[in-house]
Amino acid sequence: MADKPSTPLLAKLVGLAAAGLAAFVATQVVNQSWQAARGHKPPKAEDPGDSGLAEIVVAAALTGAAVSIARVFATRGTAKLAARS
């Protein structure tokens, strides 16, 4: 097996924090955009059943996609920073 360069613990922690922050920001952006477009916050699992299935699916897909993309960019960015040092 080829030796893989190890990432320092600090770089891993910074990457984890950056990914978490990026996920939080992406969720807030989706919530604010949904509020502006629809007049209410996106439906959540614990909300009463007044939202239609299509609205729930679209909200979940948008939130999931935004969070995934933000986490990828944050993880790649911190990996590049760790590689420089």
N, CA, C and O atoms as CSV, one atom per row, in Angstrom:
chain,resi,resn,atom,element,x,y,z
A,1,MET,N,N,0.836,-1.183,0.000
A,1,MET,CA,C,0.000,0.000,0.000
A,1,MET,C,C,0.877,1.240,0.000
A,1,MET,O,O,1.922,1.274,0.649
A,2,ALA,N,N,0.455,2.227,-0.712
A,2,ALA,CA,C,1.207,3.476,-0.757
A,2,ALA,C,C,0.999,4.236,0.541
A,2,ALA,O,O,-0.091,4.255,1.112
A,3,ASP,N,N,2.076,4.860,0.985
A,3,ASP,CA,C,1.960,5.673,2.194
A,3,ASP,C,C,1.199,6.940,1.862
A,3,ASP,O,O,1.505,7.634,0.892
A,4,LYS,N,N,0.213,7.226,2.675
A,4,LYS,CA,C,-0.606,8.409,2.492
A,4,LYS,C,C,-0.121,9.470,3.465
A,4,LYS,O,O,0.058,9.180,4.647
A,5,PRO,N,N,0.096,10.699,2.993
A,5,PRO,CA,C,0.534,11.722,3.938
A,5,PRO,C,C,-0.546,11.981,4.980
A,5,PRO,O,O,-1.721,12.135,4.646
A,6,SER,N,N,-0.142,12.027,6.227
A,6,SER,CA,C,-1.122,12.231,7.289
A,6,SER,C,C,-1.418,13.714,7.454
A,6,SER,O,O,-0.537,14.564,7.334
A,7,THR,N,N,-2.667,13.993,7.728
A,7,THR,CA,C,-3.097,15.362,7.959
A,7,THR,C,C,-2.979,15.639,9.447
A,7,THR,O,O,-3.453,14.850,10.264
A,8,PRO,N,N,-2.352,16.751,9.811
A,8,PRO,CA,C,-2.232,17.074,11.237
A,8,PRO,C,C,-3.606,17.212,11.902
A,8,PRO,O,O,-4.597,17.564,11.263
A,9,LEU,N,N,-3.629,16.929,13.180
A,9,LEU,CA,C,-4.881,16.979,13.935
A,9,LEU,C,C,-5.517,18.361,13.877
A,9,LEU,O,O,-6.736,18.478,13.751
A,10,LEU,N,N,-4.707,19.405,13.966
A,10,LEU,CA,C,-5.251,20.765,13.921
A,10,LEU,C,C,-5.950,21.027,12.594
A,10,LEU,O,O,-7.012,21.650,12.568
A,11,ALA,N,N,-5.371,20.560,11.496
A,11,ALA,CA,C,-5.992,20.753,10.183
A,11,ALA,C,C,-7.325,20.016,10.102
A,11,ALA,O,O,-8.278,20.519,9.508
A,12,LYS,N,N,-7.395,18.829,10.695
A,12,LYS,CA,C,-8.647,18.076,10.711
A,12,LYS,C,C,-9.715,18.802,11.520
A,12,LYS,O,O,-10.878,18.860,11.120
A,13,LEU,N,N,-9.313,19.353,12.655
A,13,LEU,CA,C,-10.271,20.085,13.490
A,13,LEU,C,C,-10.758,21.351,12.799
A,13,LEU,O,O,-11.942,21.683,12.860
A,14,VAL,N,N,-9.843,22.055,12.145
A,14,VAL,CA,C,-10.233,23.265,11.409
A,14,VAL,C,C,-11.172,22.892,10.268
A,14,VAL,O,O,-12.149,23.597,10.014
A,15,GLY,N,N,-10.887,21.797,9.584
A,15,GLY,CA,C,-11.763,21.330,8.509
A,15,GLY,C,C,-13.147,20.972,9.005
A,15,GLY,O,O,-14.148,21.284,8.361
A,16,LEU,N,N,-13.200,20.319,10.148
A,16,LEU,CA,C,-14.483,19.961,10.743
A,16,LEU,C,C,-15.280,21.208,11.118
A,16,LEU,O,O,-16.479,21.289,10.854
A,17,ALA,N,N,-14.610,22.172,11.731
A,17,ALA,CA,C,-15.282,23.415,12.114
A,17,ALA,C,C,-15.749,24.184,10.881
A,17,ALA,O,O,-16.856,24.723,10.869
A,18,ALA,N,N,-14.914,24.236,9.848
A,18,ALA,CA,C,-15.282,24.950,8.622
A,18,ALA,C,C,-16.476,24.288,7.944
A,18,ALA,O,O,-17.371,24.977,7.456
A,19,ALA,N,N,-16.497,22.964,7.911
A,19,ALA,CA,C,-17.618,22.252,7.303
A,19,ALA,C,C,-18.903,22.480,8.093
A,19,ALA,O,O,-19.969,22.661,7.504
A,20,GLY,N,N,-18.809,22.474,9.412
A,20,GLY,CA,C,-19.984,22.737,10.241
A,20,GLY,C,C,-20.516,24.144,10.060
A,20,GLY,O,O,-21.724,24.353,9.953
A,21,LEU,N,N,-19.608,25.108,10.027
A,21,LEU,CA,C,-20.012,26.499,9.811
A,21,LEU,C,C,-20.620,26.679,8.425
A,21,LEU,O,O,-21.623,27.376,8.272
A,22,ALA,N,N,-20.021,26.059,7.422
A,22,ALA,CA,C,-20.552,26.156,6.060
A,22,ALA,C,C,-21.952,25.554,5.975
A,22,ALA,O,O,-22.821,26.100,5.296
A,23,ALA,N,N,-22.174,24.436,6.658
A,23,ALA,CA,C,-23.497,23.808,6.671
A,23,ALA,C,C,-24.520,24.713,7.351
A,23,ALA,O,O,-25.650,24.840,6.880
A,24,PHE,N,N,-24.127,25.336,8.450
A,24,PHE,CA,C,-25.029,26.253,9.152
A,24,PHE,C,C,-25.393,27.439,8.263
A,24,PHE,O,O,-26.564,27.806,8.159
A,25,VAL,N,N,-24.394,28.035,7.625
A,25,VAL,CA,C,-24.633,29.197,6.760
A,25,VAL,C,C,-25.518,28.805,5.576
A,25,VAL,O,O,-26.431,29.549,5.216
A,26,ALA,N,N,-25.259,27.652,4.972
A,26,ALA,CA,C,-26.072,27.205,3.838
A,26,ALA,C,C,-27.527,27.001,4.254
A,26,ALA,O,O,-28.443,27.363,3.514
A,27,THR,N,N,-27.739,26.428,5.419
A,27,THR,CA,C,-29.099,26.234,5.918
A,27,THR,C,C,-29.796,27.566,6.140
A,27,THR,O,O,-30.972,27.717,5.809
A,28,GLN,N,N,-29.079,28.531,6.699
A,28,GLN,CA,C,-29.664,29.849,6.928
A,28,GLN,C,C,-30.007,30.544,5.613
A,28,GLN,O,O,-31.041,31.204,5.508
A,29,VAL,N,N,-29.142,30.398,4.611
A,29,VAL,CA,C,-29.408,30.997,3.295
A,29,VAL,C,C,-30.666,30.385,2.683
A,29,VAL,O,O,-31.507,31.106,2.146
A,30,VAL,N,N,-30.798,29.069,2.759
A,30,VAL,CA,C,-31.996,28.411,2.233
A,30,VAL,C,C,-33.228,28.875,3.002
A,30,VAL,O,O,-34.257,29.168,2.393
A,31,ASN,N,N,-33.143,28.946,4.324
A,31,ASN,CA,C,-34.288,29.388,5.131
A,31,ASN,C,C,-34.715,30.806,4.770
A,31,ASN,O,O,-35.906,31.073,4.610
A,32,GLN,N,N,-33.753,31.714,4.640
A,32,GLN,CA,C,-34.078,33.105,4.310
A,32,GLN,C,C,-34.642,33.218,2.892
A,32,GLN,O,O,-35.579,33.979,2.653
A,33,SER,N,N,-34.074,32.465,1.962
A,33,SER,CA,C,-34.571,32.488,0.582
A,33,SER,C,C,-35.988,31.931,0.504
A,33,SER,O,O,-36.841,32.469,-0.201
A,34,TRP,N,N,-36.224,30.852,1.234
A,34,TRP,CA,C,-37.562,30.253,1.257
A,34,TRP,C,C,-38.559,31.233,1.869
A,34,TRP,O,O,-39.673,31.391,1.369
A,35,GLN,N,N,-38.153,31.884,2.944
A,35,GLN,CA,C,-39.015,32.872,3.612
A,35,GLN,C,C,-39.381,33.999,2.649
A,35,GLN,O,O,-40.535,34.423,2.594
A,36,ALA,N,N,-38.396,34.483,1.889
A,36,ALA,CA,C,-38.644,35.578,0.952
A,36,ALA,C,C,-39.549,35.135,-0.201
A,36,ALA,O,O,-40.408,35.897,-0.645
A,37,ALA,N,N,-39.358,33.919,-0.679
A,37,ALA,CA,C,-40.116,33.450,-1.838
A,37,ALA,C,C,-41.515,32.954,-1.473
A,37,ALA,O,O,-42.469,33.202,-2.210
A,38,ARG,N,N,-41.643,32.258,-0.348
A,38,ARG,CA,C,-42.904,31.613,-0.007
A,38,ARG,C,C,-43.678,32.302,1.115
A,38,ARG,O,O,-44.863,32.029,1.305
A,39,GLY,N,N,-43.024,33.187,1.854
A,39,GLY,CA,C,-43.704,33.884,2.932
A,39,GLY,C,C,-43.700,33.149,4.260
A,39,GLY,O,O,-44.284,33.629,5.231
A,40,HIS,N,N,-43.060,32.008,4.321
A,40,HIS,CA,C,-42.929,31.250,5.571
A,40,HIS,C,C,-41.657,30.430,5.505
A,40,HIS,O,O,-41.064,30.258,4.440
A,41,LYS,N,N,-41.242,29.920,6.669
A,41,LYS,CA,C,-40.022,29.111,6.713
A,41,LYS,C,C,-40.276,27.747,6.077
A,41,LYS,O,O,-41.422,27.306,5.988
A,42,PRO,N,N,-39.206,27.076,5.632
A,42,PRO,CA,C,-39.400,25.740,5.052
A,42,PRO,C,C,-39.981,24.771,6.076
A,42,PRO,O,O,-39.712,24.899,7.271
A,43,PRO,N,N,-40.769,23.812,5.624
A,43,PRO,CA,C,-41.348,22.847,6.564
A,43,PRO,C,C,-40.273,21.963,7.183
A,43,PRO,O,O,-39.258,21.661,6.556
A,44,LYS,N,N,-40.515,21.554,8.427
A,44,LYS,CA,C,-39.611,20.651,9.145
A,44,LYS,C,C,-40.377,19.384,9.501
A,44,LYS,O,O,-41.603,19.333,9.409
A,45,ALA,N,N,-39.640,18.378,9.902
A,45,ALA,CA,C,-40.264,17.090,10.229
A,45,ALA,C,C,-41.224,17.206,11.407
A,45,ALA,O,O,-42.244,16.519,11.448
A,46,GLU,N,N,-40.904,18.070,12.363
A,46,GLU,CA,C,-41.745,18.165,13.560
A,46,GLU,C,C,-42.934,19.111,13.397
A,46,GLU,O,O,-43.733,19.255,14.322
A,47,ASP,N,N,-43.064,19.758,12.234
A,47,ASP,CA,C,-44.196,20.650,11.994
A,47,ASP,C,C,-45.475,19.830,11.812
A,47,ASP,O,O,-45.428,18.682,11.370
A,48,PRO,N,N,-46.626,20.437,12.161
A,48,PRO,CA,C,-47.887,19.728,11.918
A,48,PRO,C,C,-48.097,19.532,10.414
A,48,PRO,O,O,-47.436,20.182,9.604
A,49,GLY,N,N,-48.991,18.662,10.052
A,49,GLY,CA,C,-49.175,18.262,8.661
A,49,GLY,C,C,-49.854,19.260,7.760
A,49,GLY,O,O,-50.693,18.858,6.953
A,50,ASP,N,N,-49.542,20.551,7.848
A,50,ASP,CA,C,-50.181,21.531,6.978
A,50,ASP,C,C,-49.385,21.803,5.701
A,50,ASP,O,O,-49.813,22.615,4.881
A,51,SER,N,N,-48.253,21.154,5.514
A,51,SER,CA,C,-47.454,21.314,4.304
A,51,SER,C,C,-47.693,20.127,3.379
A,51,SER,O,O,-47.853,18.989,3.821
A,52,GLY,N,N,-47.711,20.425,2.081
A,52,GLY,CA,C,-47.886,19.354,1.109
A,52,GLY,C,C,-46.602,18.560,0.919
A,52,GLY,O,O,-45.511,19.028,1.246
A,53,LEU,N,N,-46.747,17.365,0.392
A,53,LEU,CA,C,-45.597,16.494,0.182
A,53,LEU,C,C,-44.591,17.129,-0.771
A,53,LEU,O,O,-43.384,17.048,-0.540
A,54,ALA,N,N,-45.071,17.754,-1.830
A,54,ALA,CA,C,-44.168,18.376,-2.805
A,54,ALA,C,C,-43.339,19.474,-2.151
A,54,ALA,O,O,-42.143,19.589,-2.419
A,55,GLU,N,N,-43.958,20.277,-1.299
A,55,GLU,CA,C,-43.240,21.350,-0.620
A,55,GLU,C,C,-42.170,20.786,0.320
A,55,GLU,O,O,-41.067,21.327,0.403
A,56,ILE,N,N,-42.489,19.724,1.010
A,56,ILE,CA,C,-41.530,19.094,1.924
A,56,ILE,C,C,-40.349,18.519,1.147
A,56,ILE,O,O,-39.198,18.678,1.555
A,57,VAL,N,N,-40.631,17.854,0.034
A,57,VAL,CA,C,-39.569,17.251,-0.775
A,57,VAL,C,C,-38.661,18.322,-1.366
A,57,VAL,O,O,-37.440,18.170,-1.350
A,58,VAL,N,N,-39.237,19.397,-1.885
A,58,VAL,CA,C,-38.434,20.480,-2.466
A,58,VAL,C,C,-37.579,21.146,-1.393
A,58,VAL,O,O,-36.401,21.416,-1.626
A,59,ALA,N,N,-38.150,21.411,-0.234
A,59,ALA,CA,C,-37.383,22.036,0.850
A,59,ALA,C,C,-36.230,21.141,1.292
A,59,ALA,O,O,-35.119,21.624,1.512
A,60,ALA,N,N,-36.483,19.857,1.420
A,60,ALA,CA,C,-35.430,18.924,1.829
A,60,ALA,C,C,-34.340,18.822,0.768
A,60,ALA,O,O,-33.155,18.774,1.098
A,61,ALA,N,N,-34.729,18.789,-0.493
A,61,ALA,CA,C,-33.746,18.686,-1.576
A,61,ALA,C,C,-32.882,19.936,-1.657
A,61,ALA,O,O,-31.663,19.840,-1.804
A,62,LEU,N,N,-33.502,21.105,-1.562
A,62,LEU,CA,C,-32.733,22.356,-1.609
A,62,LEU,C,C,-31.774,22.466,-0.430
A,62,LEU,O,O,-30.607,22.820,-0.599
A,63,THR,N,N,-32.269,22.166,0.750
A,63,THR,CA,C,-31.421,22.258,1.937
A,63,THR,C,C,-30.278,21.250,1.867
A,63,THR,O,O,-29.129,21.594,2.146
A,64,GLY,N,N,-30.580,20.033,1.504
A,64,GLY,CA,C,-29.548,19.003,1.402
A,64,GLY,C,C,-28.492,19.337,0.368
A,64,GLY,O,O,-27.299,19.156,0.613
A,65,ALA,N,N,-28.920,19.822,-0.785
A,65,ALA,CA,C,-27.962,20.178,-1.836
A,65,ALA,C,C,-27.081,21.342,-1.403
A,65,ALA,O,O,-25.866,21.308,-1.597
A,66,ALA,N,N,-27.686,22.367,-0.820
A,66,ALA,CA,C,-26.909,23.534,-0.387
A,66,ALA,C,C,-25.893,23.158,0.687
A,66,ALA,O,O,-24.747,23.604,0.639
A,67,VAL,N,N,-26.297,22.354,1.638
A,67,VAL,CA,C,-25.390,21.936,2.714
A,67,VAL,C,C,-24.264,21.070,2.156
A,67,VAL,O,O,-23.106,21.242,2.537
A,68,SER,N,N,-24.589,20.153,1.269
A,68,SER,CA,C,-23.557,19.284,0.691
A,68,SER,C,C,-22.528,20.073,-0.099
A,68,SER,O,O,-21.327,19.839,0.036
A,69,ILE,N,N,-22.984,20.997,-0.914
A,69,ILE,CA,C,-22.063,21.816,-1.710
A,69,ILE,C,C,-21.198,22.678,-0.804
A,69,ILE,O,O,-19.991,22.789,-1.022
A,70,ALA,N,N,-21.797,23.282,0.201
A,70,ALA,CA,C,-21.026,24.127,1.120
A,70,ALA,C,C,-19.974,23.313,1.866
A,70,ALA,O,O,-18.850,23.779,2.052
A,71,ARG,N,N,-20.324,22.108,2.294
A,71,ARG,CA,C,-19.361,21.254,3.007
A,71,ARG,C,C,-18.209,20.832,2.103
A,71,ARG,O,O,-17.063,20.774,2.550
A,72,VAL,N,N,-18.499,20.540,0.844
A,72,VAL,CA,C,-17.436,20.158,-0.094
A,72,VAL,C,C,-16.461,21.309,-0.276
A,72,VAL,O,O,-15.248,21.112,-0.205
A,73,PHE,N,N,-16.982,22.513,-0.512
A,73,PHE,CA,C,-16.100,23.670,-0.692
A,73,PHE,C,C,-15.288,23.958,0.565
A,73,PHE,O,O,-14.101,24.272,0.477
A,74,ALA,N,N,-15.912,23.854,1.724
A,74,ALA,CA,C,-15.189,24.112,2.974
A,74,ALA,C,C,-14.110,23.065,3.207
A,74,ALA,O,O,-12.999,23.400,3.619
A,75,THR,N,N,-14.423,21.814,2.948
A,75,THR,CA,C,-13.451,20.740,3.145
A,75,THR,C,C,-12.288,20.861,2.172
A,75,THR,O,O,-11.132,20.683,2.557
A,76,ARG,N,N,-12.586,21.162,0.919
A,76,ARG,CA,C,-11.514,21.338,-0.067
A,76,ARG,C,C,-10.640,22.534,0.279
A,76,ARG,O,O,-9.417,22.475,0.150
A,77,GLY,N,N,-11.264,23.609,0.716
A,77,GLY,CA,C,-10.492,24.798,1.076
A,77,GLY,C,C,-9.551,24.553,2.234
A,77,GLY,O,O,-8.396,24.977,2.203
A,78,THR,N,N,-10.034,23.878,3.248
A,78,THR,CA,C,-9.155,23.607,4.389
A,78,THR,C,C,-8.086,22.579,4.034
A,78,THR,O,O,-6.982,22.628,4.576
A,79,ALA,N,N,-8.396,21.653,3.134
A,79,ALA,CA,C,-7.378,20.691,2.697
A,79,ALA,C,C,-6.257,21.402,1.940
A,79,ALA,O,O,-5.084,21.064,2.101
A,80,LYS,N,N,-6.618,22.384,1.116
A,80,LYS,CA,C,-5.599,23.159,0.401
A,80,LYS,C,C,-4.741,23.959,1.373
A,80,LYS,O,O,-3.524,24.043,1.210
A,81,LEU,N,N,-5.377,24.544,2.383
A,81,LEU,CA,C,-4.611,25.294,3.381
A,81,LEU,C,C,-3.684,24.375,4.166
A,81,LEU,O,O,-2.549,24.746,4.466
A,82,ALA,N,N,-4.152,23.201,4.494
A,82,ALA,CA,C,-3.320,22.253,5.241
A,82,ALA,C,C,-2.148,21.770,4.396
A,82,ALA,O,O,-1.061,21.525,4.918
A,83,ALA,N,N,-2.369,21.634,3.098
A,83,ALA,CA,C,-1.295,21.169,2.214
A,83,ALA,C,C,-0.196,22.218,2.068
A,83,ALA,O,O,0.968,21.872,1.868
A,84,ARG,N,N,-0.554,23.478,2.164
A,84,ARG,CA,C,0.432,24.560,2.054
A,84,ARG,C,C,1.378,24.590,3.237
A,84,ARG,O,O,2.557,24.915,3.094
A,85,SER,N,N,0.861,24.253,4.402
A,85,SER,CA,C,1.696,24.359,5.608
A,85,SER,C,C,2.479,23.118,5.899
A,85,SER,O,O,3.220,23.071,6.881
